Amino acid sequence: MDGWAMTAAGDPNLLEIRGLSVSYRTRTRTGTVRAVRDVDLDVRPGEIVALVGESGSGKSTTAHAVIGLLPAGGRVDAGSITFGLTPGPAGVGRRDLAALTPRELRAVRGAQIGLIPQDPTVSLNPVTRIGAQVAEVLRIHGLAGRRGADAAAVELLERAGLPDPRTRARQYPHELSGGMRQRALIAIAIAARPSLIIADEPTSALDVTVQRLILDHLERLTTELGTAVLLVTHDLGVAADRAGRIAVMSRGRIVESGPTREILANPQDPYTRRLLRSAPSLSVARAKTVVRPVSAGQTVSANQTTAAGQAVSAGQTVAAERALVVVENLVKDYPLPRAGGGARALRAVDDVSFTIGRGETLALVGESGSGKSTTARLVLRLVDPTGGRIVFDGDDVTRAGGGALRALRRRAQLIYQNPYASLAPRFSIAEVITEPLRVFRVGDRASRLARARELLERVALPASTLERRPAELSGGQRQRVAIARALALAPDLVVCDEPVSALDVSVQAQVLELLAELQAEIGLAYLFISHDLAVVRQIAHRVAVMRGGRVVETGPTADLFARPEHEYTRTLLAAIPGAGYATAGRTA
């Protein structure tokens, strides 16, 4: 067995990382940032190991170092990354990936180690058909000719769970939903039957039901093919459900690792305990509520009180004359081409009505394509409705234009879902946050900069971030910047489109607390769109469940979670990851 690295259980490690250190050159005065420090990590054949931690903890850097895909300025300073299982004399079949040339690494990537990236929107070539992108892996590694690769691509798409794979193979990425694009990335990752797959936040942008389907399918594939998975995630619920072992990273180091059940039941490191306390899906049975009570006449969660200490019934609703936003019978049709001439329409939003009171949070939940994001864009008048009415603070803004529309844009802001696409890459963070203030001519340069510093502090980022650019920040850090930008004008309504889906759980908890504090202090109203029902339970006063463009159920948050009436709502609640690891009896 000379040359084999053995685990305590007697099985050889497929991947063995020892003493790994990685640094980045930056444009800041510090020059070099150490991102990973002396990391040891093992992955055995056929097992799923979850690497969890906050944004900037070094988990993605560790994963990308394995396959030599560190971004510009990144370098491995020390350590070894041993990969392979072929028996024989020491060194045969087991290679130190950190010592390979770029050409040698290209031969390993795809063929022996597959990658499922975080964001399919930026990971798939927008001008190449899906089938061709899957087939490319097979051709590059000499596993099939052109015709054989095209046929195999269809089979791989089917194996990855895509319906009607022949049609999907001929489509472009923009023609697929987010879940379908993620399945296409899985097909690419498994094309060459690698022995290891690195899944870097593979479902962070997906709703819970699609997330469960994707992870179920990935788990089945790894079982069938004997493939190991290094699952990089900030979602401890996903790690709890899927991983046999967990390694927790903080500030570039692994602070704790072990079997999943042991880590969750009896965490030893204070950082791990803090992560577990912050994870809403792991304590869904008794989730900490950060939502603040609203004034009498508006809906609140059960058992909450007004500021005066008077109980408010959970069943009360917002009267239309006192509401900040009133949506009545909203409809949105998108025209579709019809073969042979003529036209037909896709109804994305169908007869939707709701109200949002001042200081209230209404959550819209549902699967991708349910119409919730389109509804939000209609409320902001980023798209024009086909029918219905939108009233904002007593003014009908359904057809508003010119100055009236500009006034609405100042009072209603949007926090986008994707922090990679929503920040101007050439702007400094100071320019990103102060841009709304400049556009609306609020204050002078000094006061705008002071406001930016204040907002960064509130979203848990250091003032030194002002000098940096979006590309120098992690996804979670970028989203915190996006939240700070949305709050710059102190709006009355903030539409939150999956605002914490890219954040790790501890920062997620901070941001939710921040949103609740702002709501209590200045009466902000939120239209909160999320696929994470555990988060919705924490932040929302009321929930509206959307399916197929319609609201199928609505009600106070506590009531809806305790007694869901619609079968679809029950399906969404059942898909919450990690619910089986409720915190009862866990050491905190």
N, C-alpha and C positions, 0 to 999 in steps of 0.2 A: 504493500500500500504506500510505498515511498512516493512522495510528491502529491499525495491527496491531503486536502485539508479536511479534518474530521470534526463533526459536531459532537456535542456531549451525548447525543442520542446514537452516535455511531454512523450517521449518514454523512456523505460528503457534501460540502457546500458547493452550490453552483456559482454563486457570487460571494466573494470574500473581500471586504474593504478593510484595510488596516492603516491607521494613522493618517487618514486623508485630510489634507489641508488645502484650501482653495482661496485665492484672493482676486480682487478686481482693481484695476487701475481706474480712477475716476477723475473728473475735472475739478473736484473740490480741493480745498487747501490741504486736506489730509493726504491726498495723493493715492494711497492704496488702502483698500478695505478688506480685512480678512473675513470672508463669508462662511468658511467651514474650517473647524479646528479639530484635528486629531480624532476623526470619526472612525469607529469600528462598526461594521455591519455585515451580517451574513444572510444569505437567502438560499434555502435548500431547493432541490428540484421539486416542482409541482406544488409548492406552497405559496400562499399570499402573505406578504409582509407589508404592513402599513407604516409609512414614514409620516408622522404627524407633527404639527407645530405651527406657530404663528407665521404670518407673512414676514419674510426677511430672516426666518430662523435658519435657512440654509438647506431646507429639504429638497427644493427643486434644483439648487446648485449641485447638491450631492448626486441626484439622479442624472443630471445632464453631464456631470463629470464622468460618469460611468461610460457613456457612449461618445464622449469627446465633442459634445455640442454646447460647450460653454459660450456665452455671448462674447462679443468683442471686449477685450480688456481682461477677460478671465483666464486664469492659469492655475494648474495644479502645482503647488509648492512642495508638497511632500506626501509620502504614503504610497500604497500600492492598491490596485483594483484587479484582483485575480478572478478570472472567469474561465469556466470550462470544467469538464468532467472526465475527459478521456484518460483511462488508466495507463500506467506505464512509468518509466523512469521520471525522476523529478523534473518538472517543467514541461514534459510532453503533453500537449493538449490543453494545458492550463497556461493562460497568457496574462501578463500584467497589462491591462488596457491603458494604464497611465503612461506606459513606455512605448506604445505603438505610434507609428507615423500616421499622418492624416490618411494616406492611401490605405494602410492596413486597417484603420478604424472604419473606413467606408465599406470594406469587405465584411466587417462584423455587423455593422448597423443594418437592420432589415433582415439579414440572413440568419443571424444568431441571436440578436437582441432587437426586439420590436419596440416601437414607441407609439403610445397613444397620447398626443398632445392635449393641452387644456382647452384650446379654443379652435374648434373646427372652422370657424369663419376665416381665420388668418392662416390656418394650416393646410387648407386645400387650395389648389390652383384654381382661381375663379374662371379661367378661360379654357380649362381642359375638362372633358367629360369624366364622370366618376369612374366608369369602367377602365378608362385609359390610365387613370392614376393608380388604380389597384394593379393593373397588368404591368405597369412600369417596374414595380418591385421584382416581379418574376423575371422580366427581361434583363434588368440590370445585373441580377445575380445568376444569370444563365440557367434558370430553372425551366424556362419555356420559350418557344419561339413566338412570333407575333400572333399567329392564329391560336396557338395553344394558350397563350397568356390571356387573350381576350375571352376565350371560353372559360378559363379558370377563374377570371375576374368575376364573372356572373355567379359561379358556384361559391366563391368566397363571400360575395355580397349576400347571397342567400344564407350561408352559414353564419354570417354576422347579424342575421335577423332582419334584413331589409325585405319588405314585401315587394312582390313583382320585380325581382332583381334585374331582369332583362331590360325593363323600362328604366329603372334607376341607373343602370350602367350607361345609358345613352343621355342621361340628364347632366346638367351642370350643377355645381354646389348651391347656387342661389335658388334652384328649383326644389331643393329639399328642405325639410324642417330641421331644427337643431338636433333633434334626436336621430334623424336619418343621417345627417352629416357625421354625427359621432359614430354611428354604426359603420359608415364608410371608412372612418379612420381605424376602427377595429379590424375591418377587412384588410386594410393595408398592413396593419401591424402583424396579423397572423399569416399573411400571404406565404411567407417562406418557412412557416412552421418553426419559429424561433424557440429556443429553450427558455428564454426570459423575455417578459414584456414589462416595460416601464410605463405605467399609467399615471400621467401627471395631471391630477385633478380632472379625471375623465368625464365627470358628470356634474361639475359645479354649476353649470349654467342651465341644467335641465330640470323640469318639474319632477315631483317626487315619483309619479307613476312611471314616467319614461326612464327616470334614473334607476328605478328598481328593475325594469325590463332590461336595460343595458347591463347593469351589474350582474343580474341573473344569467344573462347570456354569456358575459365574459367569464363568469365562474364556471359555467358548463363547458365552455371551450377549453379552459385551462385544465379541467378535469379530463376531458376527452383526449387532449393532446399532450398532457403531462407537463404543460408549460408553467413556469413559476411567474409570479407577478410581484413587482415592487410597486405598491400603490401609494402614490404621493397625494395626500389629502389634508385639508384643514377641517374636514367634517368628521368629527369623532364618532358620530352615529354610523356613518358609512364604514369607518374602520372597525367599529364594534361588530357590525353585521357580517363583514366580509373577510377580515384578516385573522389568521391563526396566531400571528405575533404582531406586536406593535413596538415601534421605536419612536420615542418622543424627542424632538429636537428643540433647542432653545439657544439663541445667540451662537449658532454655528456648531454646537456640541450636542451629542446624544446624552440626555440627562437620565434616561430610564428606558429600559427595554425588557420585554418578556412576553409570555403568553397573554393573549388579549384578555381573557377572563381574570387573570391575576392583576394585570395593570388596572383594569376598571374596578375590580372589587377592592383592591388594597394598594392604591398608588403611594409610592414612597417619597417621590420628589415634590416639593412644594409647587413647582411649576406645573407638574402633571395634575395635581389636585386642583389648581386654579383653572386649568383647561377644562377639566371635567365639570367643575361648578358652572363654567360659562356655557357649556354645550346644551342648548335647549332641547335637542332631540333625545338626549340621554336622560332627561328628567321630565319628559312630557307629562307624566302623571301628576307632577306637582311643580310645574314650571313657574319660575319666578316671573311675576308680572311687573313690567316696567311702565306700562301704560298709566297715565294719570287720569283721575276722574275729570269729567266735563261738567258744565253747569247744568242745573235742573232743566228738564225739557229735552235733553239730549241723551242718547244711548250711552250707557257705560257697562263695563263688565260687572258680573255678579259680585256682591259683597264689597263694592267700592263705596266711598262716601264723597260728598262734596267737600270743598275747602272748609266750610263751616261745621263739618262733622255730621251733617244730616245724611241719612241713607237715601240713595236714589235707586229706584226700581230698575233692574236690568232690562225690563221690557219697554221702557220709555223710548220714544223716537224723536227725531228732530223735526219740529214743525217747519213746513216749507218757508213760512214767512220769516223764520229766524235762522234759516240755513245759509251758509256761505255759498254752497254749490247746490243747485237743483238740476237734475237731469231727468227729462221726461221723454219717454218713448223714443229713445235714440236709435237711429238706424244708419248703417254705413254699408253701401254696396260698392263693390269693385267690378268694373266691366271686364269680361273675359271674351277673347275672340272665339267665334264659332265657325267651324269649317263650312264653306259654301256661302259665306256672307252672313250678315246679321250680327247680333250680339246677344250675350247673356251676361248675367251678373252673379258674383259671389257675395252673399250676404255675410259680412264679417261680424256685424253687430246687429242684433235683431230685437227691437222693442225693449231696450234697457232703460230702467228708471231707478234712481236712487237720490239720496240727499247726503250732504256732508256738512255738519255743523261746525261753527268756529271752535277750535280747540279739540276737534274730534278726529279720530283715525278710522277710516273705512278701508278694509282690506279687500282687494279683488284677487281671488285665487282660482286656479283652473289649469288644465294642461296647456301645452304649447298649441296655438291655433284656436284657443277657446274664445278669443276676442278681447281679453283683458287689456293688453297693451294698446290695441286699436281704440278701445274705449277711453283710455287715458289720453291718447293723442287727440281725440275728439274734444275732450274736456279742455285741453290746452289750446285748442283751435290750431293745432299743427296740421290737421287735415280737416276738410269740410264735411259735415254730416249730410247724408242723403235725406234724412227726415228726423223729426223730433226737435227738442228745444234744450238749450243750455243757458242757465241763468247763474250769473256770478255776482254775489253781493247785491242782489236785487235788479241787476241790469241784464237784459237779454243779449247775450254775446254770440248767439247762434250764427249770425251773419255779420258780426262786427268786422270792421276794417279800419285802416288808417290809425288815427290817434287812439280810438277805443281799443283796438287790438294791441297797440303798443302799451297801453295802460294795463291791459290784462297780462301781458308778458312780464311786466315788472312785478305784478302782484302774485303771479303763479309761476313757479320755477319747476324744473325737471332734474332729477338725478337719474342719469342713464344707467343701464345695466352693465355695459361693457366699458371698463376703464381704459382698455387698450385702444379703443377707437374714439373715445369722447374727449380726449385731451390733445390739444395741438402739439405735435411733437417738437416743433422748433421754439415754442414758448418756454420761458422759465416758469417755475411753479408760481412765482410772484405775479407774472403776467397772466397766467391762467386764472388765478383767483380774482385778480383785480379787473379783469376784462369786463364783467357786467357793470362794475362801478364806472368804468370809463365810457362804456356805451350809453349809459343813462346819465352821465355827467354828474356823478355823485362825488363830492369832495375833491381835494387836490391830491397830488402824487403822494405826499407824506401821509395824509390821513388814510388813503387807500392802502398803502403799505402797512400801516398800523393795523388796519382792519384785517388784512391778510394774515399778519402774525397772530392776532387774536383768534381767528378762525382755525388756523393750524393747531394752536394749542388746544382748542376745544375738540378737535378730531384726533388728538393724541399723536401729533407729528411735531418734531422739533423745528424751531425757527430757521435752522440752517437749511431746511428743505427748500426754502424760498429760492436759493441759488441754483438748485438742481433742475434737471429737465425730466419729463415723464419717463424717458427710456432708462433713467438711472434708478427708478423706483420699482418696487414689486407691484403686482396687481392689486393687492390690498391697499398699499400705500397710495396708489393712483386713485382708487375709489374714494379714499378719505379726502383726497384733494378735490375730487369731483363734488363731494358732499359740501365741502367748505365753499366751493364756487357757487353752488346752488343757494347757500344761505347768505351770500354776500349782501344781497339787496333787502334782507329781512322781509321775505314775502309773506303773504297771508296763507297761501296754499302751496304745498310742495308735493308734487307727484313723484313718488319713489318707485321707480321701475326696477325691481330686484336690486335694491341698493346695497345689500350686504351679502349677496351670493358669492362675491369674490373675496370676502374677508374671512380670516380665521376666527374661531369662536370667541376668543377673549376680546379681540378688537371689535367683533360683531356686537358683543355685549356692551362695550363702551359706546359704540355708535347708537345702538338702540336706546341706551340710557340718555345719551345726548339729545336724540330726537325727542324723547319724552320730556326732558328738562326744558328744551326750547318751547315745546308745546305748552307746558305749564306756565312758563315765564311770559310768553308773548302771544299765546293763543293761536299758535300755528295749527292749521288743519292739514292732514295728510290723506292722500289717496295712495294707499300702499299696495303695490303689486308684488306678489311673491309666490314662488312654488314651494317655499319652506313653511309648512304649516306650524311647525314648532315655533318659528320666529313670529308668525302671525298671531299665535296665541299670546305672545308676550306683549305685542305692540298695539294691537287693534282693539277698538271698542266694539266694532261690528264687522261682520264678514259677509261678503256676497260671493257666492260660488257660481262661476261661469262655465258653461259647456255649450259648444256649438253656437256661440254668439249670444246666448240667452243666459239670464240669471235664473238658476234652477232652485236656489235656496239662499235666504239671507236671514240674519238674526244676530243678536248679541253673541259675542265670541264665546263666552263660557257656556251658553246654552247650546250653541252649534257643536262645540266639541263634546259636550256631555251627552247630547241627545240629537245627533244628526238625523234628519228626516228623509233626505234623498239618498238613494243607493249610491250615486256618484260621489256624494260627500263622504259617505262611509268608505268608499274605495280610496279616496285621497288620504283619509286619516289612517287607514291601514297601511299605507305605503311609507309613512314617516320612518326614516332609518333610525335604528338604535333604540326604538321604543321598548324593546324587550329588555334593555339594560337600564330600566328605571332605577333611580338612585336609592330606593329603599334599602336600608341596611348597608350601604356603601360607606366606607371610611372617608370622611371629608377633611 
